[in-house]
Amino acid sequence: MPFRRTVPSHKPENTMPSVKSSTKKSEKASQLKEKHYDILFPNPKGVPAVWFDQFSMEETPSHVVVKLGSSIGDNVFAFALSKAEMRNQSFSFGPYVEQLRAFVDDQEVAASKVKRISSSQSASFVHSIRYIRAGRVNADGELVLYTFSTMSLLSTDGVNDDSTQTKIEAEPVAILHANLNAHYALVLELLPFTKEGQS
């Protein structure tokens, strides 16, 4: 099924670009070849909007798992990010964190991260996320979570020649809202796993 070539018509204040390049390595015969893709990020219409003021983070050998919750509610939203993909994609979290630093309170930032979201709260399942875009307007921080299908990437092999950059449209999963302190704290925790955090 063909993808729609949709990109956002505008960017909120302090946001990441709407098109990113990703690389997938495939072995043909005995040689290793890189194939480059443009990932398009459509406006996230019709996806859940989740508010949080606290989060916890756990690591598996291959993934980072984040659980988001509210100090006054019982609902939890959980998502997982591949460590390998985070190292290979540019999230531009480093410059973004530097921009936000002047607008946050250290004590509130520290209070946002909890050791573990309360055991009385449970997430129904863990969303698999492959890309995050971050932005803010005034005191409201926003993270938009996206995924895209590996099968979509594989199905493009052989369709385009080396002179044409393949375009894949990501699928929006959720919009995460928080005040700037909780928003900043989460982005800061994710930064060390990213390409810029390890460079």
Rosetta blueprint (number, residue, H / E / L):
1 M L
2 P L
3 F L
4 R L
5 R L
6 T L
7 V L
8 P L
9 S L
10 H L
11 K L
12 P L
13 E L
14 N L
15 T L
16 M L
17 P L
18 S L
19 V E
20 K E
21 S E
22 S E
23 T E
24 K E
25 K E
26 S E
27 E E
28 K E
29 A L
30 S L
31 Q E
32 L E
33 K E
34 E E
35 K E
36 H E
37 Y E
38 D E
39 I E
40 L E
41 F L
42 P L
43 N L
44 P L
45 K L
46 G L
47 V L
48 P L
49 A E
50 V E
51 W E
52 F L
53 D L
54 Q E
55 F E
56 S E
57 M E
58 E E
59 E E
60 T L
61 P L
62 S L
63 H E
64 V E
65 V E
66 V E
67 K E
68 L E
69 G E
70 S L
71 S L
72 I L
73 G L
74 D L
75 N L
76 V L
77 F E
78 A E
79 F E
80 A E
81 L E
82 S E
83 K H
84 A H
85 E H
86 M H
87 R H
88 N H
89 Q L
90 S L
91 F L
92 S L
93 F H
94 G H
95 P H
96 Y H
97 V H
98 E H
99 Q H
100 L H
101 R H
102 A H
103 F H
104 V L
105 D L
106 D H
107 Q H
108 E H
109 V H
110 A H
111 A H
112 S H
113 K E
114 V L
115 K L
116 R L
117 I L
118 S L
119 S L
120 S L
121 Q L
122 S L
123 A L
124 S L
125 F L
126 V E
127 H E
128 S E
129 I E
130 R L
131 Y E
132 I E
133 R E
134 A E
135 G E
136 R E
137 V E
138 N L
139 A L
140 D E
141 G E
142 E E
143 L E
144 V E
145 L E
146 Y E
147 T E
148 F L
149 S L
150 T H
151 M H
152 S H
153 L H
154 L H
155 S H
156 T L
157 D L
158 G L
159 V L
160 N L
161 D L
162 D L
163 S L
164 T L
165 Q L
166 T E
167 K E
168 I E
169 E E
170 A L
171 E E
172 P E
173 V E
174 A E
175 I E
176 L E
177 H E
178 A E
179 N E
180 L H
181 N H
182 A H
183 H H
184 Y H
185 A H
186 L H
187 V H
188 L H
189 E H
190 L H
191 L H
192 P H
193 F H
194 T L
195 K L
196 E L
197 G L
198 Q L
199 S L
